[in-house]
Amino acid sequence: MNKIIPVLCLIFAIAACGDDNPADSGQPVVNETFNLPAGSIEDFSFTVDTDAQLNVILQGEFSVENGTIQMAVMGEDEYQTWIEGGTPTVLYSPGETSGESFRLPIDDSDTYYIVFRNAGANTVTVNAEIFLLSTSEPEV
């Protein structure tokens, strides 16, 4: 399902839906609590190689204390578009939120970015547990 929502002060095209199954295993991409000052961003990158990794899923959850944030997952080209001031198409974003659980299939080899942005006036605390899950065998 595609929909357009404001994220990171831009309009991003969304192409994924989350669910309520937090990650509890796999390769950690973000597994920490951090402060996010007003007007700042924090990003985390990870690489997927679909020649070596099959059934790749980015899965996890995050929660925010003292406010809300914007969060998005995007590939390298889209991240560069955003950094340069353009409007990227993101793989996933729940919009302005105080937390979310999600499960996002990753189908292509690329370097991906998870971006957290605090558009609010106060510092917030983000607790994120996001993992990259994959197998080396095809699903049966």
C-alpha positions as CSV (number, residue, x, y, z in Angstrom):
1,M,0.0,0.0,0.0
2,N,1.4,3.4,-1.0
3,K,0.5,6.6,0.8
4,I,2.1,10.0,1.2
5,I,2.8,11.5,4.6
6,P,5.0,14.3,5.9
7,V,8.3,13.1,7.3
8,L,11.6,14.9,8.0
9,C,10.0,18.2,6.9
10,L,9.4,16.7,3.4
11,I,6.8,14.6,1.7
12,F,8.0,11.0,1.3
13,A,6.3,8.2,-0.7
14,I,5.9,5.3,1.7
15,A,6.1,1.7,0.4
16,A,5.8,-0.6,3.4
17,C,3.7,-1.3,6.4
18,G,4.8,-2.2,10.0
19,D,3.4,-4.6,12.5
20,D,3.6,-5.2,16.2
21,N,6.4,-7.9,16.3
22,P,9.6,-6.4,17.8
23,A,12.9,-7.9,17.0
24,D,14.6,-10.0,19.6
25,S,17.5,-11.6,17.6
26,G,19.5,-11.1,14.5
27,Q,22.3,-8.5,13.7
28,P,21.7,-5.3,15.7
29,V,21.5,-2.2,13.6
30,V,20.4,0.1,16.5
31,N,20.3,-1.3,20.0
32,E,20.7,1.7,22.3
33,T,19.1,4.6,24.1
34,F,20.2,8.1,23.0
35,N,19.2,11.7,23.4
36,L,18.0,13.6,20.4
37,P,18.2,17.4,20.8
38,A,15.5,19.6,19.3
39,G,16.1,20.1,15.5
40,S,18.6,17.3,15.3
41,I,18.9,14.0,13.5
42,E,20.6,10.7,14.3
43,D,21.2,8.1,11.6
44,F,22.3,4.5,11.5
45,S,23.4,2.6,8.4
46,F,23.5,-1.1,7.5
47,T,24.4,-3.0,4.3
48,V,22.4,-5.8,2.7
49,D,24.0,-8.2,0.2
50,T,21.2,-10.3,-1.3
51,D,23.8,-12.6,-2.9
52,A,24.7,-13.7,0.6
53,Q,21.6,-12.9,2.6
54,L,18.2,-14.3,1.8
55,N,14.8,-13.4,3.4
56,V,16.1,-10.2,4.7
57,I,13.9,-8.3,7.2
58,L,14.6,-5.2,9.2
59,Q,12.6,-5.6,12.4
60,G,12.3,-3.8,15.6
61,E,10.8,-1.1,17.7
62,F,11.5,2.3,19.2
63,S,10.0,4.5,21.8
64,V,10.3,8.1,22.6
65,E,10.3,9.8,26.0
66,N,9.3,13.5,26.4
67,G,7.9,14.0,22.9
68,T,7.6,12.6,19.4
69,I,10.1,12.1,16.5
70,Q,10.0,11.3,12.8
71,M,11.7,8.1,11.6
72,A,12.4,6.8,8.1
73,V,14.3,4.0,6.4
74,M,15.8,4.6,3.0
75,G,18.4,3.4,0.6
76,E,21.7,5.1,-0.2
77,D,20.5,7.1,-3.2
78,E,17.4,8.3,-1.4
79,Y,19.5,9.2,1.6
80,Q,21.8,11.3,-0.6
81,T,18.8,12.9,-2.2
82,W,17.5,13.9,1.3
83,I,20.9,15.2,2.4
84,E,21.1,17.4,-0.7
85,G,17.6,18.9,0.2
86,G,15.5,16.8,-2.2
87,T,12.4,14.7,-1.5
88,P,13.3,11.0,-1.3
89,T,11.1,8.0,-1.6
90,V,11.5,6.0,1.6
91,L,10.9,2.3,2.3
92,Y,9.2,2.9,5.6
93,S,8.1,5.7,7.9
94,P,5.4,5.8,10.6
95,G,5.3,9.6,10.5
96,E,5.5,11.8,13.6
97,T,5.3,9.3,16.5
98,S,6.2,8.5,20.1
99,G,7.1,4.9,19.1
100,E,6.5,2.1,16.7
101,S,7.0,-1.6,16.1
102,F,7.7,-2.7,12.5
103,R,8.8,-5.5,10.2
104,L,10.2,-4.4,6.9
105,P,11.3,-6.9,4.1
106,I,14.4,-5.7,2.3
107,D,14.6,-7.0,-1.3
108,D,17.6,-5.3,-2.8
109,S,21.4,-5.1,-2.1
110,D,22.2,-1.6,-0.9
111,T,23.4,0.5,2.0
112,Y,20.3,1.6,4.0
113,Y,19.8,4.3,6.6
114,I,17.5,4.5,9.6
115,V,17.0,8.2,10.3
116,F,15.5,9.7,13.5
117,R,14.6,13.4,13.4
118,N,13.4,15.5,16.3
119,A,11.4,18.4,14.9
120,G,10.2,19.4,18.3
121,A,11.4,22.2,20.7
122,N,12.8,19.9,23.4
123,T,15.4,17.1,23.7
124,V,13.8,13.7,23.6
125,T,15.2,10.3,24.6
126,V,14.9,7.5,22.0
127,N,15.1,3.8,23.0
128,A,15.6,1.8,19.8
129,E,16.0,-2.0,19.3
130,I,16.2,-2.7,15.6
131,F,17.7,-5.8,14.1
132,L,18.5,-7.1,10.6
133,L,17.3,-10.7,10.2
134,S,18.2,-13.0,7.3
135,T,18.9,-16.6,6.3
136,S,21.4,-18.2,4.0
137,E,18.7,-20.7,2.8
138,P,15.6,-19.9,0.7
139,E,12.3,-20.1,2.5
140,V,10.3,-23.3,1.9
